[in-house]
Amino acid sequence: MIKLVNVEKSFGSQVVLNKLNLEIPHGKITAVIGPSGEGKSVLLKHMIGLLRPDRGAVIVDGEDITGMGRDRLNHVREKFGMLFQNAALFDSMTVFENVAFPLEEKTRLSRTEIAARVHEALEHVGLKGVDKKFPDELSGGMKKRVGLARAVLLDPKIILFDEPTTGLDPIICRATHQLIKDTHVRFGFTAVVVSHEIPEIFDVSDFVAMLYRGEILEVGTPEEIQRSTHPVVRQFISGSLEGPIHLV
Ligand SMILES: Nc1ncnc2c1ncn2[C@@H]1O[C@H](COP(=O)(O)OP(=O)(O)OP(=O)(O)O)[C@@H](O)[C@H]1O
């Protein structure tokens, strides 16, 4: 479980997280939704210790990572896989090399074993036969799939997804969500998915947390959030221009 307790984070005079509290339950998919620029990525980076809170605490599986030194933090990070917005592939490496990279860095598996695992992971994300291609030769959706194959390969306990479907067409978006669900069933990791995809994200997640003005306004099952009477949540999920959320 990941627990954020009274987390505060500001950049200069801009308060991004304001005494934020959130619990990410073990083995479930939790979606974090909220308007652009509200701090969803900042929140995600706190969970993996890429950013540290000004005040408050971040607890991962009972360990307080808030003031942890680099070595211990690196050890905790081994529990995590992360799929960044742009899939963060190395352009000069082939798909195979990109996916094999963490296995080569972190394990003592033989070349044959690595090759077998990479091919299995690529097949699992529907990308058989593209291993010799370079990222530039792939579509956005394919890149995200390569990123997903790489993220699940070390069998992490927790995977953080930062807008995994942004910029994809509706069919690939749905297919990517389905893939997240399928890999979740298969590997059983704890997932946190930052997403703008309303209403699709409700089909993917077990829980949904709405971030607004540095706080978690509401957390609940997709059904509870869809039935919410909170005016901010209602406006956000209906995409209405009328309501308390103002465009800046
Ligand atoms: N390292 C940083 N230094 C200064 N400001 C930052 C930094 N990281 C994020 N911010 C600011 O914090 C705010 C929240 O950013 P964040 O990327 O978390 O938003 P978001 O909710 O993920 O947005 P989007 O949905 O558009 O991706 C933004 O105003 C951003 O400019």
The ligand as a Gaussian input file, in Angstrom:
#p B3LYP/6-31G(d) Opt

LIG

0 1
 N        9.839000      20.522000     -11.203000
 C        8.934000      21.519000     -11.219000
 N        9.305000      22.794000     -11.001000
 C        8.401000      23.805000     -10.986000
 N        7.083000      23.631000     -11.201000
 C        6.655000      22.384000     -11.428000
 C        7.550000      21.261000     -11.463000
 N        6.826000      20.140000     -11.702000
 C        5.542000      20.546000     -11.841000
 N        5.425000      21.879000     -11.679000
 C        4.181000      22.661000     -11.709000
 O        3.241000      22.011000     -10.882000
 C        1.927000      22.086000     -11.458000
 C        1.356000      20.695000     -11.565000
 O        2.019000      19.989000     -12.617000
 P        1.650000      18.499000     -13.042000
 O        2.496000      18.150000     -14.214000
 O        1.712000      17.614000     -11.866000
 O        0.132000      18.667000     -13.483000
 P       -0.857000      17.567000     -14.063000
 O       -2.080000      17.596000     -13.213000
 O       -0.144000      16.265000     -14.195000
 O       -1.157000      18.208000     -15.477000
 P       -1.550000      17.550000     -16.899000
 O       -2.829000      16.846000     -16.670000
 O       -1.708000      18.745000     -17.781000
 O       -0.407000      16.648000     -17.284000
 C        2.089000      22.795000     -12.797000
 O        1.716000      24.147000     -12.621000
 C        3.561000      22.677000     -13.107000
 O        4.005000      23.762000     -13.847000

